[in-house]
Amino acid sequence: MYDLSPQLVCWSVSMTAVLVTFQVPEMLHNDAGDQGFSHCGYFLLQNAGILMGFGIMLLIAIFEHKIKLDISL
């Protein structure tokens, strides 16, 4: 049984930081109006996705001591 929770937390934080970095310009300069969507709705949808990602990261951080992976090769 391997306890990979510190590595999982590091990877999840790094990937979230990268995704947020790429997401911010898209949120600021979107072409939702050209595709028939409202800018406000598009903005809210993107923020909901970011908040869900932060929520998942928070759950991983809270329960990291209980996360155990059994990798049998």
Phi and psi restraints in degrees (range 20) as a CNS / XPLOR table:
assign (resid 1 and name C) (resid 2 and name N)
       (resid 2 and name CA) (resid 2 and name C) 1.0 -109.0 20.0 2
assign (resid 2 and name N) (resid 2 and name CA)
       (resid 2 and name C) (resid 3 and name N) 1.0 137.7 20.0 2
assign (resid 2 and name C) (resid 3 and name N)
       (resid 3 and name CA) (resid 3 and name C) 1.0 -101.2 20.0 2
assign (resid 3 and name N) (resid 3 and name CA)
       (resid 3 and name C) (resid 4 and name N) 1.0 98.2 20.0 2
assign (resid 3 and name C) (resid 4 and name N)
       (resid 4 and name CA) (resid 4 and name C) 1.0 -103.4 20.0 2
assign (resid 4 and name N) (resid 4 and name CA)
       (resid 4 and name C) (resid 5 and name N) 1.0 16.8 20.0 2
assign (resid 4 and name C) (resid 5 and name N)
       (resid 5 and name CA) (resid 5 and name C) 1.0 -61.0 20.0 2
assign (resid 5 and name N) (resid 5 and name CA)
       (resid 5 and name C) (resid 6 and name N) 1.0 -39.1 20.0 2
assign (resid 5 and name C) (resid 6 and name N)
       (resid 6 and name CA) (resid 6 and name C) 1.0 -63.0 20.0 2
assign (resid 6 and name N) (resid 6 and name CA)
       (resid 6 and name C) (resid 7 and name N) 1.0 -39.1 20.0 2
assign (resid 6 and name C) (resid 7 and name N)
       (resid 7 and name CA) (resid 7 and name C) 1.0 -67.1 20.0 2
assign (resid 7 and name N) (resid 7 and name CA)
       (resid 7 and name C) (resid 8 and name N) 1.0 -39.2 20.0 2
assign (resid 7 and name C) (resid 8 and name N)
       (resid 8 and name CA) (resid 8 and name C) 1.0 -63.5 20.0 2
assign (resid 8 and name N) (resid 8 and name CA)
       (resid 8 and name C) (resid 9 and name N) 1.0 -41.3 20.0 2
assign (resid 8 and name C) (resid 9 and name N)
       (resid 9 and name CA) (resid 9 and name C) 1.0 -65.7 20.0 2
assign (resid 9 and name N) (resid 9 and name CA)
       (resid 9 and name C) (resid 10 and name N) 1.0 -44.1 20.0 2
assign (resid 9 and name C) (resid 10 and name N)
       (resid 10 and name CA) (resid 10 and name C) 1.0 -61.5 20.0 2
assign (resid 10 and name N) (resid 10 and name CA)
       (resid 10 and name C) (resid 11 and name N) 1.0 -44.8 20.0 2
assign (resid 10 and name C) (resid 11 and name N)
       (resid 11 and name CA) (resid 11 and name C) 1.0 -65.9 20.0 2
assign (resid 11 and name N) (resid 11 and name CA)
       (resid 11 and name C) (resid 12 and name N) 1.0 -41.8 20.0 2
assign (resid 11 and name C) (resid 12 and name N)
       (resid 12 and name CA) (resid 12 and name C) 1.0 -67.5 20.0 2
assign (resid 12 and name N) (resid 12 and name CA)
       (resid 12 and name C) (resid 13 and name N) 1.0 -38.3 20.0 2
assign (resid 12 and name C) (resid 13 and name N)
       (resid 13 and name CA) (resid 13 and name C) 1.0 -67.2 20.0 2
assign (resid 13 and name N) (resid 13 and name CA)
       (resid 13 and name C) (resid 14 and name N) 1.0 -44.2 20.0 2
assign (resid 13 and name C) (resid 14 and name N)
       (resid 14 and name CA) (resid 14 and name C) 1.0 -63.5 20.0 2
assign (resid 14 and name N) (resid 14 and name CA)
       (resid 14 and name C) (resid 15 and name N) 1.0 -44.8 20.0 2
assign (resid 14 and name C) (resid 15 and name N)
       (resid 15 and name CA) (resid 15 and name C) 1.0 -66.0 20.0 2
assign (resid 15 and name N) (resid 15 and name CA)
       (resid 15 and name C) (resid 16 and name N) 1.0 -38.3 20.0 2
assign (resid 15 and name C) (resid 16 and name N)
       (resid 16 and name CA) (resid 16 and name C) 1.0 -65.5 20.0 2
assign (resid 16 and name N) (resid 16 and name CA)
       (resid 16 and name C) (resid 17 and name N) 1.0 -40.7 20.0 2
assign (resid 16 and name C) (resid 17 and name N)
       (resid 17 and name CA) (resid 17 and name C) 1.0 -62.4 20.0 2
assign (resid 17 and name N) (resid 17 and name CA)
       (resid 17 and name C) (resid 18 and name N) 1.0 -42.4 20.0 2
assign (resid 17 and name C) (resid 18 and name N)
       (resid 18 and name CA) (resid 18 and name C) 1.0 -64.9 20.0 2
assign (resid 18 and name N) (resid 18 and name CA)
       (resid 18 and name C) (resid 19 and name N) 1.0 -45.2 20.0 2
assign (resid 18 and name C) (resid 19 and name N)
       (resid 19 and name CA) (resid 19 and name C) 1.0 -64.6 20.0 2
assign (resid 19 and name N) (resid 19 and name CA)
       (resid 19 and name C) (resid 20 and name N) 1.0 -39.4 20.0 2
assign (resid 19 and name C) (resid 20 and name N)
       (resid 20 and name CA) (resid 20 and name C) 1.0 -65.8 20.0 2
assign (resid 20 and name N) (resid 20 and name CA)
       (resid 20 and name C) (resid 21 and name N) 1.0 -38.9 20.0 2
assign (resid 20 and name C) (resid 21 and name N)
       (resid 21 and name CA) (resid 21 and name C) 1.0 -60.4 20.0 2
assign (resid 21 and name N) (resid 21 and name CA)
       (resid 21 and name C) (resid 22 and name N) 1.0 -40.3 20.0 2
assign (resid 21 and name C) (resid 22 and name N)
       (resid 22 and name CA) (resid 22 and name C) 1.0 -79.1 20.0 2
assign (resid 22 and name N) (resid 22 and name CA)
       (resid 22 and name C) (resid 23 and name N) 1.0 -22.6 20.0 2
assign (resid 22 and name C) (resid 23 and name N)
       (resid 23 and name CA) (resid 23 and name C) 1.0 -81.5 20.0 2
assign (resid 23 and name N) (resid 23 and name CA)
       (resid 23 and name C) (resid 24 and name N) 1.0 -32.7 20.0 2
assign (resid 23 and name C) (resid 24 and name N)
       (resid 24 and name CA) (resid 24 and name C) 1.0 -59.5 20.0 2
assign (resid 24 and name N) (resid 24 and name CA)
       (resid 24 and name C) (resid 25 and name N) 1.0 -48.1 20.0 2
assign (resid 24 and name C) (resid 25 and name N)
       (resid 25 and name CA) (resid 25 and name C) 1.0 -61.5 20.0 2
assign (resid 25 and name N) (resid 25 and name CA)
       (resid 25 and name C) (resid 26 and name N) 1.0 -35.7 20.0 2
assign (resid 25 and name C) (resid 26 and name N)
       (resid 26 and name CA) (resid 26 and name C) 1.0 -65.0 20.0 2
assign (resid 26 and name N) (resid 26 and name CA)
       (resid 26 and name C) (resid 27 and name N) 1.0 -36.6 20.0 2
assign (resid 26 and name C) (resid 27 and name N)
       (resid 27 and name CA) (resid 27 and name C) 1.0 -69.7 20.0 2
assign (resid 27 and name N) (resid 27 and name CA)
       (resid 27 and name C) (resid 28 and name N) 1.0 -34.3 20.0 2
assign (resid 27 and name C) (resid 28 and name N)
       (resid 28 and name CA) (resid 28 and name C) 1.0 -78.7 20.0 2
assign (resid 28 and name N) (resid 28 and name CA)
       (resid 28 and name C) (resid 29 and name N) 1.0 -34.0 20.0 2
assign (resid 28 and name C) (resid 29 and name N)
       (resid 29 and name CA) (resid 29 and name C) 1.0 -127.8 20.0 2
assign (resid 29 and name N) (resid 29 and name CA)
       (resid 29 and name C) (resid 30 and name N) 1.0 67.2 20.0 2
assign (resid 29 and name C) (resid 30 and name N)
       (resid 30 and name CA) (resid 30 and name C) 1.0 -94.7 20.0 2
assign (resid 30 and name N) (resid 30 and name CA)
       (resid 30 and name C) (resid 31 and name N) 1.0 161.3 20.0 2
assign (resid 30 and name C) (resid 31 and name N)
       (resid 31 and name CA) (resid 31 and name C) 1.0 -111.6 20.0 2
assign (resid 31 and name N) (resid 31 and name CA)
       (resid 31 and name C) (resid 32 and name N) 1.0 40.0 20.0 2
assign (resid 31 and name C) (resid 32 and name N)
       (resid 32 and name CA) (resid 32 and name C) 1.0 -63.0 20.0 2
assign (resid 32 and name N) (resid 32 and name CA)
       (resid 32 and name C) (resid 33 and name N) 1.0 -37.2 20.0 2
assign (resid 32 and name C) (resid 33 and name N)
       (resid 33 and name CA) (resid 33 and name C) 1.0 -64.3 20.0 2
assign (resid 33 and name N) (resid 33 and name CA)
       (resid 33 and name C) (resid 34 and name N) 1.0 -32.6 20.0 2
assign (resid 33 and name C) (resid 34 and name N)
       (resid 34 and name CA) (resid 34 and name C) 1.0 -70.3 20.0 2
assign (resid 34 and name N) (resid 34 and name CA)
       (resid 34 and name C) (resid 35 and name N) 1.0 -25.4 20.0 2
assign (resid 34 and name C) (resid 35 and name N)
       (resid 35 and name CA) (resid 35 and name C) 1.0 -100.3 20.0 2
assign (resid 35 and name N) (resid 35 and name CA)
       (resid 35 and name C) (resid 36 and name N) 1.0 6.0 20.0 2
assign (resid 35 and name C) (resid 36 and name N)
       (resid 36 and name CA) (resid 36 and name C) 1.0 90.4 20.0 2
assign (resid 36 and name N) (resid 36 and name CA)
       (resid 36 and name C) (resid 37 and name N) 1.0 10.6 20.0 2
assign (resid 36 and name C) (resid 37 and name N)
       (resid 37 and name CA) (resid 37 and name C) 1.0 -103.4 20.0 2
assign (resid 37 and name N) (resid 37 and name CA)
       (resid 37 and name C) (resid 38 and name N) 1.0 155.1 20.0 2
assign (resid 37 and name C) (resid 38 and name N)
       (resid 38 and name CA) (resid 38 and name C) 1.0 -81.7 20.0 2
assign (resid 38 and name N) (resid 38 and name CA)
       (resid 38 and name C) (resid 39 and name N) 1.0 146.3 20.0 2
assign (resid 38 and name C) (resid 39 and name N)
       (resid 39 and name CA) (resid 39 and name C) 1.0 -64.7 20.0 2
assign (resid 39 and name N) (resid 39 and name CA)
       (resid 39 and name C) (resid 40 and name N) 1.0 -37.0 20.0 2
assign (resid 39 and name C) (resid 40 and name N)
       (resid 40 and name CA) (resid 40 and name C) 1.0 -66.2 20.0 2
assign (resid 40 and name N) (resid 40 and name CA)
       (resid 40 and name C) (resid 41 and name N) 1.0 -45.1 20.0 2
assign (resid 40 and name C) (resid 41 and name N)
       (resid 41 and name CA) (resid 41 and name C) 1.0 -63.8 20.0 2
assign (resid 41 and name N) (resid 41 and name CA)
       (resid 41 and name C) (resid 42 and name N) 1.0 -40.3 20.0 2
assign (resid 41 and name C) (resid 42 and name N)
       (resid 42 and name CA) (resid 42 and name C) 1.0 -64.4 20.0 2
assign (resid 42 and name N) (resid 42 and name CA)
       (resid 42 and name C) (resid 43 and name N) 1.0 -43.0 20.0 2
assign (resid 42 and name C) (resid 43 and name N)
       (resid 43 and name CA) (resid 43 and name C) 1.0 -62.8 20.0 2
assign (resid 43 and name N) (resid 43 and name CA)
       (resid 43 and name C) (resid 44 and name N) 1.0 -44.3 20.0 2
assign (resid 43 and name C) (resid 44 and name N)
       (resid 44 and name CA) (resid 44 and name C) 1.0 -65.0 20.0 2
assign (resid 44 and name N) (resid 44 and name CA)
       (resid 44 and name C) (resid 45 and name N) 1.0 -38.9 20.0 2
assign (resid 44 and name C) (resid 45 and name N)
       (resid 45 and name CA) (resid 45 and name C) 1.0 -64.3 20.0 2
assign (resid 45 and name N) (resid 45 and name CA)
       (resid 45 and name C) (resid 46 and name N) 1.0 -43.3 20.0 2
assign (resid 45 and name C) (resid 46 and name N)
       (resid 46 and name CA) (resid 46 and name C) 1.0 -65.8 20.0 2
assign (resid 46 and name N) (resid 46 and name CA)
       (resid 46 and name C) (resid 47 and name N) 1.0 -39.5 20.0 2
assign (resid 46 and name C) (resid 47 and name N)
       (resid 47 and name CA) (resid 47 and name C) 1.0 -66.8 20.0 2
assign (resid 47 and name N) (resid 47 and name CA)
       (resid 47 and name C) (resid 48 and name N) 1.0 -35.4 20.0 2
assign (resid 47 and name C) (resid 48 and name N)
       (resid 48 and name CA) (resid 48 and name C) 1.0 -62.9 20.0 2
assign (resid 48 and name N) (resid 48 and name CA)
       (resid 48 and name C) (resid 49 and name N) 1.0 -40.2 20.0 2
assign (resid 48 and name C) (resid 49 and name N)
       (resid 49 and name CA) (resid 49 and name C) 1.0 -64.1 20.0 2
assign (resid 49 and name N) (resid 49 and name CA)
       (resid 49 and name C) (resid 50 and name N) 1.0 -42.6 20.0 2
assign (resid 49 and name C) (resid 50 and name N)
       (resid 50 and name CA) (resid 50 and name C) 1.0 -65.9 20.0 2
assign (resid 50 and name N) (resid 50 and name CA)
       (resid 50 and name C) (resid 51 and name N) 1.0 -42.4 20.0 2
assign (resid 50 and name C) (resid 51 and name N)
       (resid 51 and name CA) (resid 51 and name C) 1.0 -64.6 20.0 2
assign (resid 51 and name N) (resid 51 and name CA)
       (resid 51 and name C) (resid 52 and name N) 1.0 -35.6 20.0 2
assign (resid 51 and name C) (resid 52 and name N)
       (resid 52 and name CA) (resid 52 and name C) 1.0 -65.6 20.0 2
assign (resid 52 and name N) (resid 52 and name CA)
       (resid 52 and name C) (resid 53 and name N) 1.0 -40.6 20.0 2
assign (resid 52 and name C) (resid 53 and name N)
       (resid 53 and name CA) (resid 53 and name C) 1.0 -62.4 20.0 2
assign (resid 53 and name N) (resid 53 and name CA)
       (resid 53 and name C) (resid 54 and name N) 1.0 -43.7 20.0 2
assign (resid 53 and name C) (resid 54 and name N)
       (resid 54 and name CA) (resid 54 and name C) 1.0 -63.9 20.0 2
assign (resid 54 and name N) (resid 54 and name CA)
       (resid 54 and name C) (resid 55 and name N) 1.0 -37.8 20.0 2
assign (resid 54 and name C) (resid 55 and name N)
       (resid 55 and name CA) (resid 55 and name C) 1.0 -63.3 20.0 2
assign (resid 55 and name N) (resid 55 and name CA)
       (resid 55 and name C) (resid 56 and name N) 1.0 -41.0 20.0 2
assign (resid 55 and name C) (resid 56 and name N)
       (resid 56 and name CA) (resid 56 and name C) 1.0 -64.7 20.0 2
assign (resid 56 and name N) (resid 56 and name CA)
       (resid 56 and name C) (resid 57 and name N) 1.0 -42.4 20.0 2
assign (resid 56 and name C) (resid 57 and name N)
       (resid 57 and name CA) (resid 57 and name C) 1.0 -61.6 20.0 2
assign (resid 57 and name N) (resid 57 and name CA)
       (resid 57 and name C) (resid 58 and name N) 1.0 -40.2 20.0 2
assign (resid 57 and name C) (resid 58 and name N)
       (resid 58 and name CA) (resid 58 and name C) 1.0 -64.2 20.0 2
assign (resid 58 and name N) (resid 58 and name CA)
       (resid 58 and name C) (resid 59 and name N) 1.0 -42.3 20.0 2
assign (resid 58 and name C) (resid 59 and name N)
       (resid 59 and name CA) (resid 59 and name C) 1.0 -63.4 20.0 2
assign (resid 59 and name N) (resid 59 and name CA)
       (resid 59 and name C) (resid 60 and name N) 1.0 -40.4 20.0 2
assign (resid 59 and name C) (resid 60 and name N)
       (resid 60 and name CA) (resid 60 and name C) 1.0 -63.0 20.0 2
assign (resid 60 and name N) (resid 60 and name CA)
       (resid 60 and name C) (resid 61 and name N) 1.0 -42.2 20.0 2
assign (resid 60 and name C) (resid 61 and name N)
       (resid 61 and name CA) (resid 61 and name C) 1.0 -66.0 20.0 2
assign (resid 61 and name N) (resid 61 and name CA)
       (resid 61 and name C) (resid 62 and name N) 1.0 -37.8 20.0 2
assign (resid 61 and name C) (resid 62 and name N)
       (resid 62 and name CA) (resid 62 and name C) 1.0 -70.4 20.0 2
assign (resid 62 and name N) (resid 62 and name CA)
       (resid 62 and name C) (resid 63 and name N) 1.0 -41.6 20.0 2
assign (resid 62 and name C) (resid 63 and name N)
       (resid 63 and name CA) (resid 63 and name C) 1.0 -104.3 20.0 2
assign (resid 63 and name N) (resid 63 and name CA)
       (resid 63 and name C) (resid 64 and name N) 1.0 20.8 20.0 2
assign (resid 63 and name C) (resid 64 and name N)
       (resid 64 and name CA) (resid 64 and name C) 1.0 -63.0 20.0 2
assign (resid 64 and name N) (resid 64 and name CA)
       (resid 64 and name C) (resid 65 and name N) 1.0 -30.1 20.0 2
assign (resid 64 and name C) (resid 65 and name N)
       (resid 65 and name CA) (resid 65 and name C) 1.0 -71.1 20.0 2
assign (resid 65 and name N) (resid 65 and name CA)
       (resid 65 and name C) (resid 66 and name N) 1.0 -17.6 20.0 2
assign (resid 65 and name C) (resid 66 and name N)
       (resid 66 and name CA) (resid 66 and name C) 1.0 -98.3 20.0 2
assign (resid 66 and name N) (resid 66 and name CA)
       (resid 66 and name C) (resid 67 and name N) 1.0 -7.3 20.0 2
assign (resid 66 and name C) (resid 67 and name N)
       (resid 67 and name CA) (resid 67 and name C) 1.0 -82.4 20.0 2
assign (resid 67 and name N) (resid 67 and name CA)
       (resid 67 and name C) (resid 68 and name N) 1.0 118.7 20.0 2
assign (resid 67 and name C) (resid 68 and name N)
       (resid 68 and name CA) (resid 68 and name C) 1.0 -135.8 20.0 2
assign (resid 68 and name N) (resid 68 and name CA)
       (resid 68 and name C) (resid 69 and name N) 1.0 135.6 20.0 2
assign (resid 68 and name C) (resid 69 and name N)
       (resid 69 and name CA) (resid 69 and name C) 1.0 -113.4 20.0 2
assign (resid 69 and name N) (resid 69 and name CA)
       (resid 69 and name C) (resid 70 and name N) 1.0 133.0 20.0 2
assign (resid 69 and name C) (resid 70 and name N)
       (resid 70 and name CA) (resid 70 and name C) 1.0 -106.8 20.0 2
assign (resid 70 and name N) (resid 70 and name CA)
       (resid 70 and name C) (resid 71 and name N) 1.0 101.5 20.0 2
assign (resid 70 and name C) (resid 71 and name N)
       (resid 71 and name CA) (resid 71 and name C) 1.0 -103.9 20.0 2
assign (resid 71 and name N) (resid 71 and name CA)
       (resid 71 and name C) (resid 72 and name N) 1.0 107.9 20.0 2
assign (resid 71 and name C) (resid 72 and name N)
       (resid 72 and name CA) (resid 72 and name C) 1.0 -111.3 20.0 2
assign (resid 72 and name N) (resid 72 and name CA)
       (resid 72 and name C) (resid 73 and name N) 1.0 120.1 20.0 2
